[in-house]
Amino acid sequence: MTVHDNHKEIRERLKKWYLIHARKLPWRLNTTVYGTWLSEVILQQTRMEVGVKKWQKITTSFPTVKHLAEAREDQILKAWEGLGYYRRARFLHKAAKIIDTNGEFPKSYIEWLKLPGIGPYTAAAISSITLNEEVAAVDGNVMRVISRLVGMQDPVNTSKGLKIIDNVSKLLLDIQNPGNHNQAMMELGALICKPKKPKCYSCPISKHCVCSNNSELFNKIPLKVKPKKIKDVELIWHLVRYKTFIVTIKFPSDGIWGNLWGFPSHKPSNDSFLKLKTLKPVVHLLTHKKIHANFILWEASNKQVLKDYASSINGKVIPLCDLKNLAMPRILTKHILPIITP
């Protein structure tokens, strides 16, 4: 029997399972368009336990889309700190301004797609959950559930594999309650059909799954085309200070850490700076990059020398204690600020 023959039973079993086992996440307890949109953007590349805490913090700081729209970008980036992929935060801010200007949230999947930072999955999730629109939301969890369910031998990140998943997701969709169905599919992938050691014994649709209790299959499915090789990136950042003041710079908007604050790569060039020490190198992993960062600590002979250096590189002199108020990359907040701040 194929999934096509059993899609109604699969849908019903999934529905009953979700009603019992759905996690009580804050954006589900009181579902709003704003809360759902924010949760989906945060969770795009973030673990759930981190995402819940950050969602609660951001909704406290910016309780409505208007608050988000009217905030400064540096406030948004600071609130986003620790989540990484800061482009998401900048897109969130841009989208909030558009929504605020329009005076209302998008009214359909197609309208959501037009906003910055909103792709097919996010648009489908928001529109199905908050508008009851009949559209299937397919994220990594859903891809894994479906590919194992049908025993798909095509890689999930190819056009053929994606087409199969798209067709099955539409077949299974509960058009009466698409929002809960989509969340059930995602929840099944997150709690039961995990990447490693799936809990087939607890799965409500295991009797229809090709890979159920077959470690040889579920350990290799979903298949993926080999990702791009991780690129090694060497960086040297100079921590140039005078007593309790230090030079910071704003990274270019089109770089890895667009519009975040950090330290200059320009070495102080005259005798008015004393090289104090080289800190322990830091290795930091991004999606397709492995950052090898070196940090050199310098002391200026006086504050005017420090200001002149900062001016020459379009930097800014601030008190060391104010570094914690700036939106900075995780590599700095985790490894460097604890060492250099009072």
Secondary structure, 3 states (H helix, E strand, C coil): CCHHHHHHHHHHHHHHHHHHHCCCCHHHHCCCHHHHHHHHHHHHHCCHHHHHHHHHHHHHHCCCHHHHHHCCHHHHHHHHCCCCCCHHHHHHHHHHHHHHHHCCCCCCHHHHHCCCCCCHHHHHHHHHHHHCCCCCCCCHHHHHHHHHHCCCCCCCCCHHHHHHHHHHHHHHCCCCCHHHHHHHHHHHHHHCCCCCCCCHHHCCCHHHCCCCCCHHHHCCCCCCCCCCCCEEEEEEEEEEEECCEEEEEECCCCCCCCCCEECCCCCCCCCCEEEEEECCCEEEECCCEEEEEEEEEEEECCHHHHHHHHHHCCCEEEEHHHHHHCCCCHHHHHHCHHHHCC
